[in-house]
């Protein structure tokens, strides 16, 4: 029996696996070096506990479902695609509190009008590598990604990029934007 502390997703396993003999494989181990049962790749999220196997959902299916719900709530396809991918990646990396578990609240906030699903950030002011943007109450994870994209562009141009973003919603997993 293999115990997974995390799960596998795509071609990379994340976390550690320990069998009943105490043999452990790390997340960084290539598939060929992981023990049998360290989870098939391409599935997310799942957790194994002794005697219990949690359901696995393919990453593409998870992303497609998030996108389907966002589009049904009136979100443009391009914005829904970005948001759904970011939420699915967050869940796949094991940060369920800011991924799949947070999604019902995102939907609730859309229904209450707190989130304007088709809003995108607009530039308010800027000088050199510093800019201020208004998120216009758009989806927080999309706004944050776009703000980081802009900060990266400013850094390439000026050697430093700093973007302040106001009037946005929950960014979900903050680490996402640092990895860009």
ABEGO torsion letter per residue (X at the ends): XBBBABBBBEABBBEBBBBAAGBBBBAABBAAABBBGAEBBGBOBBBBBBGBBBBBBBAAAAAAAAAAAAAAAGBBAAAAAAAAAAAAAAAAAGBAAABAAAAAAAAAAAAAGABBAABBBBBABBBEABBBBBAGGBBAAAAAAAAAAAAAAAAAAAGBBBBBBBGBBBAEBAAAAAAX
